[in-house]
Amino acid sequence: MRVSQKYKLKRKQAELDFVDVPLDTDLPVFVEPTAIRAMDTPWSSECVALLQNFFSNVLSAVKKGEKARAVSLLGSLNERNDFHLGYSSGESRGHAFGKGSAGSVWESLLTSKAAKSGVLSDLEDTALLIEGVGADMISDAVCNIIRAPLIEYTQDMCRYYGIPMVANVSSGPCWDMQAQNWVARHVELPMPKGESLVLVPKSIVRLAGAYDAGAYYRHYLLPELQKQHLASGSGLVEVLKSKKRRVTKTALMRHYGKNKDAVAKLTEDNPDVLAKYKKAKAADPSPPISNSAFAEIENVPNVQLYDLYKDVVAVPPGRARAHDYERAVEGLLSALLYPSLIHPVRQAPINQGRKIVDLRFSNSATAGFFSWLSKHYTAPYVFVEFKNYTEDVKNPELDQLSGRFSKSGGQVGILICRAVSDRKKIDAMCRDAAKDGRGYMIVLDDADLETLVKSTTAMHYDASRTILNDRFDQLVL
């Protein structure tokens, strides 16, 4: 039974912002720290700070020889079945750095020259250099280190989707940067089957870890070693009949070995290679798992965007059904604009609670229209207002949306209504607002939503490059 089934959410994974995990086992996807670093949102920035602070404390303990503190830090990374991610056999169980594995991992770090020299600097580096560490252990460790922001995210999602929570639940160890230690608190969390559940954004999980020790060795370290041996004329250099000189990767692996201990030793001698590898990974992060890939993993039918659109138009116009319209459109937008727009918050209070916006998305786009938008305009969030009536929206509705904007929160919004009879007039009002410095507003109606769905389904590309891009151009050109 999945979260959506337990709480009768009547939504498919594509319509949900979090990973719809099974409650009795684990889903084989992994939280990837490079994905968090690539997001560039306020929430992800907090997570990155926690990861860096925690691991710097571990490395500091290694360098100072404070074995007891390092063991204590690593020992609190044991999973409590809160997340339900990764590999498991049958019932979900913990398998991070905690308990028995903490000691062995600590011993590896304790004797690692890379840790003491500074070559090992980020948690994900351990997947390359420490024996026994892979995507599963990295994922579990990251989840535990960022447990506090994940709990806050879980609370947001529970309020958004109507999932009941229980008060005074132990949070488990949360990394506290001020205390420089693990701190447990009492919080609100959902308690399906009598056990706490912490939800994870689907935008930060991947099918595999970004850092691959084998690929790092073969495609980064070995080419560097080939250059060095050719330059020095070592005994590993072969001379072919054509008089061409070469050093094979096979010969190098026989000479140096090919386990992680060998990789770590070679990295200590060639730290620039690791820096080059990490730079390449940061420049080309792996994309989020697509909705179709999630469906395959979960062995369920892929979401049909047009079915979600039909749910939208099935809602009768009128203020009495405004909530139903908002819910249907939000489900469509979540599937249509993922992974660019994430973490929806309904009726979000802004300006110390003095104003309420129907919906607020975090802009996490790394490509496409919303990425371009965030680089050229203030758009960490995108605000959405819904008007479930058929008459044309007028200046008061646009003023209501523009009143949500701020210099720090963002100046881009979308107003969604049932129909627009005078498109030229609406576009002119939005253009005037942009010229007057009142923000950038795009008005979409049901017909526009259908166009977005059809173009995305037919062309299999980012929907935001169609109507949204064209409408924004009309505001500024």
C-alpha positions in Angstrom: 0.0 0.0 0.0 1.3 3.4 -1.0 1.0 6.7 0.8 -1.6 7.9 -1.8 -3.7 4.7 -1.2 -3.4 4.8 2.6 -4.7 8.4 2.8 -7.1 8.1 -0.2 -5.6 11.0 -2.0 -7.0 10.0 -5.4 -3.9 11.2 -7.1 -1.2 9.4 -9.2 2.5 9.9 -8.7 2.6 12.5 -11.5 0.2 14.7 -9.6 2.1 14.4 -6.3 5.2 16.5 -5.4 6.6 13.8 -3.1 7.7 10.2 -3.8 4.6 8.0 -3.4 6.5 5.3 -1.5 5.1 1.9 -0.4 4.6 1.7 3.3 5.6 -1.9 3.8 8.9 -1.9 1.9 11.3 0.5 0.0 11.2 2.0 -3.4 14.5 1.6 -5.4 15.3 5.3 -5.9 17.9 7.3 -4.2 18.3 10.8 -2.8 21.2 12.3 -4.7 23.2 15.2 -3.1 24.3 16.5 -6.5 20.6 16.9 -7.4 20.0 19.0 -4.3 23.0 21.2 -5.1 21.6 21.7 -8.6 18.2 22.9 -7.5 19.1 26.4 -6.3 16.0 27.0 -4.2 15.8 28.3 -0.6 14.9 24.8 0.6 17.7 23.1 -1.3 20.2 25.8 0.0 19.3 24.9 3.6 19.9 21.2 2.8 23.2 21.9 1.1 24.3 23.9 4.2 23.4 21.0 6.5 25.3 18.5 4.3 28.4 20.6 4.2 28.4 21.4 7.9 27.9 17.8 8.9 30.6 16.3 6.8 33.0 19.1 7.7 32.5 18.1 11.3 33.2 14.5 10.4 36.4 15.4 8.5 37.5 17.7 11.3 37.2 14.8 13.8 39.2 12.6 11.4 42.0 15.2 11.1 42.1 15.8 14.9 42.0 12.1 15.7 38.8 12.4 17.7 37.6 8.9 17.0 34.8 8.9 19.6 33.2 12.0 18.2 33.4 10.8 14.6 31.9 7.4 15.6 29.1 9.3 17.4 28.4 11.5 14.3 28.3 8.6 11.9 26.4 6.4 14.3 23.4 8.7 14.2 23.0 8.1 10.5 21.0 4.9 11.0 17.7 5.0 9.2 14.4 4.5 11.2 12.3 3.3 8.2 11.0 6.9 7.9 11.8 7.4 4.2 11.2 4.0 2.5 13.8 4.6 -0.2 16.6 2.4 -1.5 17.1 -1.3 -1.6 15.4 -3.7 0.8 14.4 -7.3 0.9 10.9 -7.5 2.1 10.1 -5.2 5.0 11.7 -1.8 5.0 14.8 -1.6 7.2 17.6 0.8 7.9 20.9 0.4 6.1 22.8 3.7 6.4 26.1 4.3 8.2 24.6 3.5 11.6 25.1 0.6 14.0 27.4 -2.1 12.7 28.5 -0.3 9.5 29.4 3.0 11.3 32.6 1.4 12.8 33.8 0.0 9.5 33.2 3.2 7.6 34.8 5.2 10.3 37.9 2.9 10.2 38.1 3.6 6.4 37.8 7.3 7.0 40.3 7.2 9.9 43.0 5.7 7.7 42.1 7.6 4.6 44.8 10.1 3.6 42.3 11.7 1.2 40.2 12.6 4.3 43.1 14.1 6.1 44.6 15.9 3.1 41.4 17.5 2.1 40.9 15.5 -1.1 37.8 14.1 0.4 35.5 17.1 0.9 31.9 16.2 0.2 29.8 13.3 1.5 29.2 11.9 -2.1 33.0 11.7 -2.5 32.9 8.6 -0.3 31.1 6.7 -3.0 34.3 7.0 -5.1 36.9 6.5 -2.4 35.5 4.4 0.5 35.0 0.7 0.1 31.4 -0.4 0.7 29.8 3.0 0.1 27.3 3.3 -2.8 24.2 5.1 -3.8 22.0 3.4 -1.2 24.2 4.4 1.8 24.7 7.9 0.5 21.0 8.3 0.0 20.2 7.1 3.6 22.9 9.3 5.0 21.7 12.4 3.1 18.1 11.7 4.3 19.2 11.6 7.9 21.4 14.7 7.7 18.6 16.8 6.1 15.9 15.2 8.3 14.8 18.6 9.7 14.0 20.2 6.3 12.4 17.0 5.1 10.2 17.0 8.2 9.1 20.6 7.4 8.5 19.5 3.8 6.4 16.6 5.0 4.3 18.9 7.1 3.8 21.2 4.1 2.7 18.2 2.0 0.4 16.9 4.7 -1.3 20.2 4.9 -1.5 20.6 1.2 -2.9 17.1 0.4 -4.9 16.7 3.6 -2.8 13.9 5.2 -3.5 13.7 9.0 -0.5 14.2 11.3 0.1 13.2 14.9 1.5 15.6 17.4 4.5 15.1 19.7 6.2 12.5 17.5 10.0 12.1 18.1 11.8 13.5 15.1 14.7 11.3 15.5 18.2 12.8 15.4 18.3 16.0 13.3 21.6 17.7 12.5 21.7 21.1 14.1 24.3 23.5 12.7 24.3 25.8 15.7 24.8 22.9 18.2 27.2 21.2 15.8 25.5 17.9 16.8 22.4 15.7 16.6 19.3 17.1 18.3 15.9 15.3 18.6 12.7 17.2 18.8 9.0 16.5 19.1 7.2 17.3 15.9 4.0 16.6 13.9 4.3 13.7 11.5 2.0 11.2 9.8 1.9 7.9 11.5 0.7 5.2 9.1 0.9 1.7 10.6 1.9 3.3 13.9 5.4 4.4 12.6 6.5 7.9 11.6 6.7 8.7 7.9 8.9 11.4 6.4 8.1 12.3 2.8 10.8 13.1 0.2 10.4 15.4 -2.8 10.5 13.4 -6.1 12.7 16.2 -7.6 15.7 15.1 -5.5 15.7 11.3 -6.1 17.4 9.5 -9.0 17.5 5.9 -10.3 21.2 5.7 -9.5 23.9 7.6 -7.7 25.6 10.4 -9.8 29.1 9.4 -8.6 30.3 6.1 -10.1 33.6 4.8 -8.8 34.2 2.6 -11.9 33.5 5.4 -14.4 35.6 7.8 -12.4 38.5 5.3 -12.5 38.2 4.3 -16.2 37.4 7.7 -17.7 39.2 10.1 -15.5 42.0 8.5 -13.4 43.3 6.0 -16.0 43.6 8.6 -18.9 45.7 10.8 -16.6 47.9 7.8 -15.7 48.3 6.9 -19.3 49.7 10.4 -20.0 52.0 10.2 -17.0 53.4 6.8 -18.0 53.9 7.8 -21.6 55.7 11.0 -20.5 58.0 9.0 -18.1 58.6 6.1 -20.5 57.7 3.6 -17.8 57.8 -0.2 -18.2 54.1 -0.2 -18.9 54.7 1.5 -22.3 54.2 -0.7 -25.3 55.6 0.0 -28.7 53.4 -1.2 -31.6 54.7 -2.3 -35.0 53.6 1.1 -36.3 56.1 2.5 -33.7 53.2 4.1 -31.9 53.6 4.0 -28.1 50.7 3.2 -25.8 49.8 2.3 -22.3 46.6 0.2 -22.0 44.1 0.7 -19.2 44.2 -3.1 -18.6 47.9 -2.9 -17.9 47.4 0.1 -15.5 44.6 -1.8 -13.6 46.8 -4.8 -13.2 49.6 -2.6 -11.9 47.6 -0.4 -9.5 44.6 -2.6 -8.8 41.0 -1.6 -9.3 39.3 -1.6 -6.0 38.4 1.6 -4.1 41.5 1.5 -2.0 43.5 1.8 -5.2 41.2 4.5 -6.5 41.7 6.4 -3.2 45.5 6.1 -3.3 45.6 7.3 -6.9 43.3 10.2 -6.1 45.5 11.3 -3.2 48.4 11.4 -5.7 46.3 13.2 -8.4 43.7 15.4 -6.5 43.1 17.5 -9.6 41.5 14.5 -11.3 38.8 14.4 -8.6 38.2 18.1 -8.9 37.8 17.7 -12.7 35.3 14.9 -12.2 33.3 16.8 -9.7 33.2 19.9 -11.9 32.0 17.8 -14.8 29.2 16.3 -12.7 28.2 19.7 -11.4 28.0 21.1 -14.9 25.9 18.2 -16.2 23.7 16.9 -13.3 21.5 13.9 -14.0 17.9 14.9 -14.7 15.0 14.2 -12.3 13.1 10.9 -12.8 10.4 11.4 -15.3 6.8 10.7 -14.6 6.9 7.8 -17.1 9.9 6.3 -15.4 8.2 6.6 -12.0 5.2 4.7 -13.4 7.6 1.9 -14.6 9.3 1.7 -11.3 6.0 1.5 -9.4 4.5 -0.9 -12.0 1.5 1.3 -12.6 0.0 2.9 -15.8 1.7 6.1 -17.0 -0.3 9.2 -16.3 -2.3 10.5 -19.3 -2.1 14.3 -19.3 -5.3 14.6 -21.3 -7.2 12.7 -18.6 -6.0 15.3 -16.1 -7.1 18.0 -18.5 -10.6 16.4 -18.8 -10.8 16.5 -15.0 -10.3 20.3 -15.2 -13.0 21.0 -17.8 -15.4 18.6 -16.0 -15.6 21.1 -13.1 -18.6 23.4 -13.6 -17.7 27.2 -13.6 -18.8 29.1 -10.6 -17.5 30.3 -7.3 -19.2 27.4 -5.5 -16.8 24.9 -7.3 -13.7 27.1 -7.0 -11.9 24.7 -4.8 -12.6 21.7 -7.1 -11.3 23.7 -10.1 -8.1 24.8 -8.2 -7.4 21.2 -7.2 -7.9 19.8 -10.7 -5.7 22.5 -12.3 -3.0 22.1 -9.7 -2.9 18.3 -10.4 -2.5 19.1 -14.1 0.2 21.7 -13.6 2.1 19.4 -11.2 2.3 16.8 -13.9 2.7 19.2 -16.8 5.4 21.5 -15.4 7.4 19.0 -13.3 10.4 19.2 -12.6 10.5 23.0 -13.3 7.9 23.9 -10.7 7.8 22.0 -7.5 6.8 22.1 -3.8 3.3 23.6 -4.2 1.9 25.4 -1.2 -1.8 26.2 -1.2 -3.2 29.5 0.2 0.4 30.5 1.1 0.6 33.5 3.5 3.0 36.3 2.4 3.9 39.7 3.9 3.7 38.4 7.4 0.3 36.8 6.7 -1.3 40.0 5.5 -1.9 38.6 2.0 -2.9 35.1 0.7 -2.0 33.6 -2.7 -4.0 30.7 -4.0 -0.9 28.6 -4.9 2.9 29.1 -4.8 5.4 26.9 -6.6 9.1 26.8 -6.0 11.1 27.4 -9.2 13.7 24.7 -9.4 14.2 24.6 -13.2 17.7 23.9 -14.5 16.6 24.1 -18.2 13.9 25.6 -20.3 11.7 28.6 -19.9 11.5 28.7 -16.1 15.3 28.4 -15.8 15.7 31.3 -18.2 13.1 33.2 -16.2 15.0 32.8 -13.0 18.3 34.0 -14.6 16.8 37.2 -16.0 14.0 38.1 -13.6 13.2 37.6 -9.9 11.4 34.3 -9.9 12.4 32.0 -7.0 8.7 31.3 -6.7 5.9 31.4 -9.3 2.5 32.5 -7.9 -0.7 31.1 -9.3 -4.3 32.4 -8.9 -7.4 30.6 -10.0 -10.7 32.2 -11.1 -13.4 29.6 -11.8 -15.8 31.9 -13.7 -16.3 32.5 -17.4 -16.4 36.2 -17.7 -13.1 37.9 -18.6 -10.8 38.7 -15.7 -10.2 42.5 -15.3 -7.7 44.8 -13.6 -8.9 44.0 -10.0 -8.0 40.3 -10.5 -4.6 41.2 -12.0 -4.0 43.7 -9.2 -4.8 40.9 -6.7 -2.1 38.7 -8.3 0.5 41.5 -8.7 -0.1 42.4 -5.0 1.5 39.0 -4.1 4.8 39.9 -5.7 7.9 41.1 -3.9 11.5 41.8 -4.7 12.7 38.7 -2.8 9.8 36.3 -3.3 9.3 36.9 -7.0 7.5 39.0 -9.6 6.1 36.3 -11.9 2.6 34.9 -11.7 0.0 32.9 -13.7 -3.7 33.6 -13.5 -5.9 30.7 -14.7 -9.5 31.2 -15.6 -12.1 29.3 -17.6 -12.3 31.5 -20.7 -11.0 34.7 -22.3 -13.2 36.4 -24.9 -10.9 39.4 -25.6 -7.4 38.1 -25.6 -5.9 41.4 -27.0 -7.4 43.3 -24.1 -6.1 40.9 -21.5 -2.6 40.9 -23.0 -2.6 44.7 -23.1 -3.5 44.9 -19.4 -0.7 42.4 -18.5 1.8 44.3 -20.7 0.8 47.6 -19.0 1.3 46.0 -15.6 4.8 44.8 -16.6 5.8 48.3 -18.0 4.5 49.9 -14.8 6.8 47.7 -12.7 3.9 45.7 -11.2 5.2 42.3 -12.2 4.9 39.8 -15.0 1.5 38.1 -15.3 0.4 35.4 -17.8 -3.3 34.7 -18.2 -4.3 31.1 -19.3 -7.7 29.7 -19.8 -9.0 26.2 -20.3 -8.2 26.3 -24.0 -4.6 27.3 -23.3 -4.3 24.4 -20.9 -5.5 22.0 -23.6 -2.9 23.5 -26.0 -0.2 22.9 -23.5 -1.3 19.3 -23.0 -1.6 18.5 -26.7 1.8 20.1 -27.6 3.6 18.3 -24.7 2.0 14.9 -25.5 2.7 15.2 -29.2 6.1 16.7 -29.1 7.5 15.2 -25.9 9.2 18.4 -24.9 9.0 21.1 -22.2 5.5 22.5 -22.2 6.8 25.8 -20.9 8.5 26.5 -24.2 5.2 27.0 -25.9 2.4 29.2 -24.7 4.1 30.4 -21.6 7.2 31.4 -23.5 5.1 33.2 -26.2 2.9 35.0 -23.6 5.9 36.2 -21.6 7.5 37.5 -24.8 4.4 39.6 -25.3 5.0 41.3 -21.9 8.5 42.4 -22.6 9.0 42.8 -26.3 
